């Protein structure tokens, strides 16, 4: 019975206090605070692909998302608003004490409102719950907003992967490697 409950619990992140305050004191919480996380499903892929296409010049293709949904150590999350519209998603691999952010994307209209921070905090909290000791990610040097967010949350640059990302005119862009210690 406990195992079944934990499986159900892992599908949705729910905060009863937040739900209460949103109904009783609707102006006390922001739109971002009211958003919820749940596990990504294959039915979400059309919306995920839309956000991915808006967010990146070189978006992942649908088969990659299918592979992630089927991978054993991958957590695939969506963040949706009170109308159940997906506004962000993240995919994290957790194994042998390390969590690696493979993909994170925020709907362009929702950027610079705190949603990226909310998603990253969810990544950190999930990694802690999975007993990870560190969270790793790569980011383009040209993505100054994301770098500033990660640094403000305590991530540190640990290296560079030369020519990691596709760029314009067949060029390649480096990746800044960043880490966050959970211990």
Secondary structure as a PSIPRED ss2 file (coil, helix, strand):
# PSIPRED VFORMAT (PSIPRED V4.0)

   1 X C   1.000  0.000  0.000
   2 X H   0.000  1.000  0.000
   3 X H   0.000  1.000  0.000
   4 X H   0.000  1.000  0.000
   5 X H   0.000  1.000  0.000
   6 X H   0.000  1.000  0.000
   7 X H   0.000  1.000  0.000
   8 X H   0.000  1.000  0.000
   9 X H   0.000  1.000  0.000
  10 X H   0.000  1.000  0.000
  11 X H   0.000  1.000  0.000
  12 X E   0.000  0.000  1.000
  13 X C   1.000  0.000  0.000
  14 X C   1.000  0.000  0.000
  15 X C   1.000  0.000  0.000
  16 X H   0.000  1.000  0.000
  17 X H   0.000  1.000  0.000
  18 X H   0.000  1.000  0.000
  19 X H   0.000  1.000  0.000
  20 X H   0.000  1.000  0.000
  21 X H   0.000  1.000  0.000
  22 X H   0.000  1.000  0.000
  23 X H   0.000  1.000  0.000
  24 X H   0.000  1.000  0.000
  25 X C   1.000  0.000  0.000
  26 X H   0.000  1.000  0.000
  27 X H   0.000  1.000  0.000
  28 X H   0.000  1.000  0.000
  29 X C   1.000  0.000  0.000
  30 X C   1.000  0.000  0.000
  31 X H   0.000  1.000  0.000
  32 X H   0.000  1.000  0.000
  33 X H   0.000  1.000  0.000
  34 X H   0.000  1.000  0.000
  35 X C   1.000  0.000  0.000
  36 X E   0.000  0.000  1.000
  37 X E   0.000  0.000  1.000
  38 X E   0.000  0.000  1.000
  39 X E   0.000  0.000  1.000
  40 X C   1.000  0.000  0.000
  41 X C   1.000  0.000  0.000
  42 X H   0.000  1.000  0.000
  43 X H   0.000  1.000  0.000
  44 X H   0.000  1.000  0.000
  45 X H   0.000  1.000  0.000
  46 X H   0.000  1.000  0.000
  47 X H   0.000  1.000  0.000
  48 X H   0.000  1.000  0.000
  49 X H   0.000  1.000  0.000
  50 X H   0.000  1.000  0.000
  51 X H   0.000  1.000  0.000
  52 X H   0.000  1.000  0.000
  53 X H   0.000  1.000  0.000
  54 X H   0.000  1.000  0.000
  55 X H   0.000  1.000  0.000
  56 X C   1.000  0.000  0.000
  57 X C   1.000  0.000  0.000
  58 X C   1.000  0.000  0.000
  59 X C   1.000  0.000  0.000
  60 X C   1.000  0.000  0.000
  61 X C   1.000  0.000  0.000
  62 X H   0.000  1.000  0.000
  63 X H   0.000  1.000  0.000
  64 X H   0.000  1.000  0.000
  65 X H   0.000  1.000  0.000
  66 X H   0.000  1.000  0.000
  67 X H   0.000  1.000  0.000
  68 X H   0.000  1.000  0.000
  69 X H   0.000  1.000  0.000
  70 X H   0.000  1.000  0.000
  71 X C   1.000  0.000  0.000
  72 X C   1.000  0.000  0.000
  73 X C   1.000  0.000  0.000
  74 X E   0.000  0.000  1.000
  75 X E   0.000  0.000  1.000
  76 X E   0.000  0.000  1.000
  77 X E   0.000  0.000  1.000
  78 X E   0.000  0.000  1.000
  79 X E   0.000  0.000  1.000
  80 X E   0.000  0.000  1.000
  81 X C   1.000  0.000  0.000
  82 X C   1.000  0.000  0.000
  83 X C   1.000  0.000  0.000
  84 X C   1.000  0.000  0.000
  85 X C   1.000  0.000  0.000
  86 X E   0.000  0.000  1.000
  87 X E   0.000  0.000  1.000
  88 X E   0.000  0.000  1.000
  89 X E   0.000  0.000  1.000
  90 X E   0.000  0.000  1.000
  91 X E   0.000  0.000  1.000
  92 X E   0.000  0.000  1.000
  93 X E   0.000  0.000  1.000
  94 X E   0.000  0.000  1.000
  95 X E   0.000  0.000  1.000
  96 X C   1.000  0.000  0.000
  97 X C   1.000  0.000  0.000
  98 X E   0.000  0.000  1.000
  99 X E   0.000  0.000  1.000
 100 X E   0.000  0.000  1.000
 101 X E   0.000  0.000  1.000
 102 X E   0.000  0.000  1.000
 103 X E   0.000  0.000  1.000
 104 X E   0.000  0.000  1.000
 105 X E   0.000  0.000  1.000
 106 X E   0.000  0.000  1.000
 107 X C   1.000  0.000  0.000
 108 X H   0.000  1.000  0.000
 109 X H   0.000  1.000  0.000
 110 X H   0.000  1.000  0.000
 111 X C   1.000  0.000  0.000
 112 X C   1.000  0.000  0.000
 113 X C   1.000  0.000  0.000
 114 X C   1.000  0.000  0.000
 115 X H   0.000  1.000  0.000
 116 X H   0.000  1.000  0.000
 117 X H   0.000  1.000  0.000
 118 X H   0.000  1.000  0.000
 119 X H   0.000  1.000  0.000
 120 X H   0.000  1.000  0.000
 121 X H   0.000  1.000  0.000
 122 X H   0.000  1.000  0.000
 123 X H   0.000  1.000  0.000
 124 X H   0.000  1.000  0.000
 125 X H   0.000  1.000  0.000
 126 X H   0.000  1.000  0.000
 127 X H   0.000  1.000  0.000
 128 X H   0.000  1.000  0.000
 129 X H   0.000  1.000  0.000
 130 X C   1.000  0.000  0.000
 131 X C   1.000  0.000  0.000
 132 X C   1.000  0.000  0.000
 133 X C   1.000  0.000  0.000
 134 X E   0.000  0.000  1.000
 135 X E   0.000  0.000  1.000
 136 X E   0.000  0.000  1.000
 137 X E   0.000  0.000  1.000
 138 X E   0.000  0.000  1.000
 139 X E   0.000  0.000  1.000
 140 X E   0.000  0.000  1.000
 141 X C   1.000  0.000  0.000
 142 X C   1.000  0.000  0.000
 143 X C   1.000  0.000  0.000
 144 X H   0.000  1.000  0.000
 145 X H   0.000  1.000  0.000
 146 X H   0.000  1.000  0.000
 147 X H   0.000  1.000  0.000
 148 X H   0.000  1.000  0.000
 149 X H   0.000  1.000  0.000
 150 X H   0.000  1.000  0.000
 151 X H   0.000  1.000  0.000
 152 X H   0.000  1.000  0.000
 153 X C   1.000  0.000  0.000
 154 X C   1.000  0.000  0.000
 155 X C   1.000  0.000  0.000
 156 X E   0.000  0.000  1.000
 157 X E   0.000  0.000  1.000
 158 X E   0.000  0.000  1.000
 159 X E   0.000  0.000  1.000
 160 X E   0.000  0.000  1.000
 161 X E   0.000  0.000  1.000
 162 X E   0.000  0.000  1.000
 163 X E   0.000  0.000  1.000
 164 X E   0.000  0.000  1.000
 165 X E   0.000  0.000  1.000
 166 X E   0.000  0.000  1.000
 167 X C   1.000  0.000  0.000
 168 X H   0.000  1.000  0.000
 169 X H   0.000  1.000  0.000
 170 X H   0.000  1.000  0.000
 171 X C   1.000  0.000  0.000
 172 X E   0.000  0.000  1.000
 173 X E   0.000  0.000  1.000
 174 X E   0.000  0.000  1.000
 175 X E   0.000  0.000  1.000
 176 X E   0.000  0.000  1.000
 177 X E   0.000  0.000  1.000
 178 X E   0.000  0.000  1.000
 179 X E   0.000  0.000  1.000
 180 X E   0.000  0.000  1.000
 181 X E   0.000  0.000  1.000
 182 X C   1.000  0.000  0.000
 183 X C   1.000  0.000  0.000
